[in-house]
């Protein structure tokens, strides 16, 4: 499924249009990918991936880059702040 996340929504910040960011859970669900598939794609145990969905600030940089590549999005489109909407 091809999906440009930037077309889903935008927010305004300090008078500029900023692309909306999404959590890895939101991206995964939009792309209809299971937690197991995402975990396998970046080489971690599914429990680790599940923990990242709850605490995305704990994702190592290398794994964040791998997730972005797997999901087909830019790292700037991912919200790495737990429970903080953008």
Secondary structure as UniProt FT lines:
FT   HELIX           5..7
FT   STRAND          10..13
FT   TURN            14..15
FT   STRAND          16..19
FT   HELIX           24..30
FT   TURN            31..32
FT   HELIX           35..42
FT   HELIX           46..54
FT   HELIX           56..58
FT   HELIX           61..71
FT   HELIX           75..77
FT   TURN            82..83
//
